[in-house]
Amino acid sequence: MTPIAITFLTLALVIIWGGLIGSTIFLSRRPEVEEYPAGGEDSVHERLE
């Protein structure tokens, strides 16, 4: 492999695995949404009637 190919391989691995690790850490610290936006409280039954 050429040095440029190794550089791009390393960069791609850091981006992909770094994103996976970062999202895992974020989800472990905040597993659920604390507050939902307004307007999302109606049920399916209310819309059908």
DSSP file (Angstrom, degrees, kcal/mol; ACC not computed):
  #  RESIDUE AA STRUCTURE BP1 BP2  ACC     N-H-->O    O-->H-N    N-H-->O    O-->H-N    TCO  KAPPA ALPHA  PHI   PSI    X-CA   Y-CA   Z-CA
    1    1 A M              0   0    0      0, 0.0     0, 0.0     0, 0.0     0, 0.0   0.000 360.0 360.0 360.0 147.3    0.0    0.0    0.0
    2    2 A T     >  -     0   0    0      1,-0.1     4,-2.1     4,-0.0     3,-0.2  -0.466 360.0-110.5 -82.4 159.8    1.1    3.5   -0.7
    3    3 A P  H  > S+     0   0    0      0, 0.0     4,-2.2     0, 0.0     5,-0.1   0.852 118.6  54.2 -60.1 -34.4    1.5    6.0    2.1
    4    4 A I  H  > S+     0   0    0      2,-0.2     4,-2.3     1,-0.2     5,-0.2   0.878 107.8  50.2 -68.1 -36.3   -1.5    8.0    0.9
    5    5 A A  H  > S+     0   0    0     -3,-0.2     4,-2.3     2,-0.2    -1,-0.2   0.897 110.8  48.7 -67.6 -40.0   -3.7    4.9    1.0
    6    6 A I  H  X S+     0   0    0     -4,-2.1     4,-2.5     2,-0.2    -2,-0.2   0.895 110.6  52.0 -65.5 -39.3   -2.6    4.1    4.5
    7    7 A T  H  X S+     0   0    0     -4,-2.2     4,-2.4     2,-0.2    -2,-0.2   0.930 112.2  44.4 -62.2 -46.6   -3.3    7.7    5.5
    8    8 A F  H  X S+     0   0    0     -4,-2.3     4,-2.5     2,-0.2    -2,-0.2   0.858 112.4  52.6 -68.8 -34.6   -6.8    7.6    4.1
    9    9 A L  H  X S+     0   0    0     -4,-2.3     4,-2.4     2,-0.2    -2,-0.2   0.932 111.4  46.4 -63.8 -45.3   -7.5    4.2    5.6
   10   10 A T  H  X S+     0   0    0     -4,-2.5     4,-2.4     2,-0.2    -2,-0.2   0.917 112.7  49.9 -62.8 -43.8   -6.4    5.5    9.0
   11   11 A L  H  X S+     0   0    0     -4,-2.4     4,-2.2     1,-0.2    -2,-0.2   0.914 111.3  48.5 -61.4 -43.9   -8.5    8.6    8.6
   12   12 A A  H  X S+     0   0    0     -4,-2.5     4,-2.6     1,-0.2     5,-0.2   0.903 111.5  50.0 -64.3 -41.1  -11.6    6.6    7.6
   13   13 A L  H  X S+     0   0    0     -4,-2.4     4,-2.4     1,-0.2     5,-0.5   0.902 110.5  49.5 -64.5 -40.6  -11.1    4.2   10.6
   14   14 A V  H  X S+     0   0    0     -4,-2.4     4,-1.8     1,-0.2     5,-0.2   0.906 113.1  47.1 -65.3 -41.1  -10.8    7.1   13.0
   15   15 A I  H  X S+     0   0    0     -4,-2.2     4,-1.9    -5,-0.2    -2,-0.2   0.947 117.8  40.6 -66.0 -48.4  -14.0    8.8   11.7
   16   16 A I  H  X S+     0   0    0     -4,-2.6     4,-1.9     2,-0.2    -2,-0.2   0.967 123.1  36.9 -67.2 -54.3  -16.1    5.6   11.7
   17   17 A W  H  X S+     0   0    0     -4,-2.4     4,-2.6    -5,-0.2     5,-0.2   0.848 115.6  55.0 -70.4 -33.4  -14.9    4.1   15.0
   18   18 A G  H  X S+     0   0    0     -4,-1.8     4,-2.7    -5,-0.5    -1,-0.2   0.900 108.7  48.3 -64.6 -40.2  -14.7    7.5   16.6
   19   19 A G  H  X S+     0   0    0     -4,-1.9     4,-2.5    -5,-0.2    -2,-0.2   0.890 112.0  49.4 -65.5 -39.4  -18.3    8.2   15.7
   20   20 A L  H  X S+     0   0    0     -4,-1.9     4,-2.0     2,-0.2    -2,-0.2   0.934 114.5  43.8 -65.1 -46.2  -19.4    4.9   17.1
   21   21 A I  H  X S+     0   0    0     -4,-2.6     4,-2.3     2,-0.2    -2,-0.2   0.912 114.5  50.6 -65.7 -42.3  -17.5    5.3   20.3
   22   22 A G  H  X S+     0   0    0     -4,-2.7     4,-2.4    -5,-0.2    -2,-0.2   0.911 111.5  46.7 -62.8 -43.0  -18.8    8.9   20.7
   23   23 A S  H  X S+     0   0    0     -4,-2.5     4,-2.5     2,-0.2    -1,-0.2   0.857 110.8  53.0 -69.2 -33.4  -22.4    8.0   20.1
   24   24 A T  H  X S+     0   0    0     -4,-2.0     4,-1.9    -5,-0.2    -2,-0.2   0.916 111.0  46.3 -65.1 -43.0  -22.1    5.1   22.5
   25   25 A I  H  X S+     0   0    0     -4,-2.3     4,-1.6     2,-0.2    -2,-0.2   0.919 112.7  50.4 -64.9 -43.2  -20.8    7.5   25.2
   26   26 A F  H  X S+     0   0    0     -4,-2.4     4,-2.1     1,-0.2    -2,-0.2   0.922 112.0  46.7 -61.3 -44.8  -23.5   10.1   24.5
   27   27 A L  H  < S+     0   0    0     -4,-2.5    -1,-0.2     1,-0.2    -2,-0.2   0.816 109.2  54.5 -69.0 -30.0  -26.3    7.5   24.7
   28   28 A S  H  < S+     0   0    0     -4,-1.9    -1,-0.2    -5,-0.2    -2,-0.2   0.823 112.8  43.2 -72.9 -28.3  -24.9    6.0   27.9
   29   29 A R  H  < S+     0   0    0     -4,-1.6    -2,-0.2     1,-0.2    -1,-0.2   0.834 130.2  23.7 -83.2 -33.9  -24.9    9.5   29.5
   30   30 A R     <  +     0   0    0     -4,-2.1    -1,-0.2    -5,-0.2    -2,-0.1  -0.707  68.4 166.5-131.6  80.4  -28.4   10.5   28.2
   31   31 A P        +     0   0    0      0, 0.0     2,-0.3     0, 0.0    -1,-0.1   0.765  65.2  31.4 -72.5 -25.0  -30.4    7.4   27.4
   32   32 A E  S    S-     0   0    0     -5,-0.0     2,-0.3     0, 0.0     0, 0.0  -0.930  88.5 -98.3-133.9 157.5  -33.8    9.1   27.1
   33   33 A V        -     0   0    0     -2,-0.3     3,-0.2     1,-0.2    -3,-0.0  -0.557  26.5-154.9 -72.1 130.3  -35.1   12.4   26.0
   34   34 A E  S    S+     0   0    0     -2,-0.3     2,-0.4     1,-0.3    -1,-0.2   0.866  77.2  12.0 -76.5 -36.3  -35.8   14.6   29.0
   35   35 A E  S    S-     0   0    0      0, 0.0    -1,-0.3     0, 0.0     0, 0.0  -0.985  70.5-142.6-146.6 131.1  -38.5   16.7   27.3
   36   36 A Y        -     0   0    0     -2,-0.4     3,-0.1    -3,-0.2     4,-0.0  -0.584  34.0 -97.4 -89.3 154.5  -40.3   16.3   24.1
   37   37 A P    >   -     0   0    0      0, 0.0     3,-0.8     0, 0.0    -1,-0.1  -0.274  50.3 -88.1 -66.8 158.3  -41.2   19.2   21.8
   38   38 A A  T 3  S+     0   0    0      1,-0.2     0, 0.0     2,-0.1     0, 0.0  -0.308 105.6  38.8 -65.9 148.3  -44.7   20.7   22.0
   39   39 A G  T 3  S+     0   0    0     -3,-0.1     3,-0.3     1,-0.0    -1,-0.2   0.474  82.6 100.1  96.1   3.1  -47.5   19.2   19.9
   40   40 A G    <   +     0   0    0     -3,-0.8    -2,-0.1     1,-0.2    -4,-0.0   0.059  54.5  90.0-108.4  26.9  -46.7   15.6   20.1
   41   41 A E        +     0   0    0      2,-0.1    -1,-0.2     0, 0.0     2,-0.1   0.475  55.6 107.2-104.3  -3.0  -49.2   14.5   22.8
   42   42 A D        -     0   0    0     -3,-0.3     2,-0.2     1,-0.1     3,-0.0  -0.423  60.4-135.3 -76.7 153.7  -52.2   13.6   20.7
   43   43 A S     >  -     0   0    0     -2,-0.1     4,-1.2     1,-0.1     3,-0.1  -0.569  21.2-110.5-103.2 169.8  -53.2    9.9   20.4
   44   44 A V  H  > S+     0   0    0      1,-0.2     4,-1.4    -2,-0.2     3,-0.1   0.865 115.8  57.7 -66.4 -36.1  -54.2    7.9   17.3
   45   45 A H  H  > S+     0   0    0      1,-0.2     4,-1.1     2,-0.2    -1,-0.2   0.853 102.5  53.7 -66.4 -35.0  -57.8    7.6   18.6
   46   46 A E  H  4 S+     0   0    0      1,-0.2    -1,-0.2     2,-0.2    -2,-0.2   0.857 109.2  48.8 -68.0 -34.2  -58.3   11.3   18.9
   47   47 A R  H  < S+     0   0    0     -4,-1.2    -1,-0.2     1,-0.2    -2,-0.2   0.796 108.6  53.4 -76.0 -28.0  -57.2   11.8   15.3
   48   48 A L  H  <        0   0    0     -4,-1.4    -1,-0.2     1,-0.2    -2,-0.2   0.744 360.0 360.0 -79.5 -23.1  -59.5    9.1   14.0
   49   49 A E     <        0   0    0     -4,-1.1    -1,-0.2    -3,-0.1    -2,-0.1   0.470 360.0 360.0 -82.6 360.0  -62.7   10.4   15.6
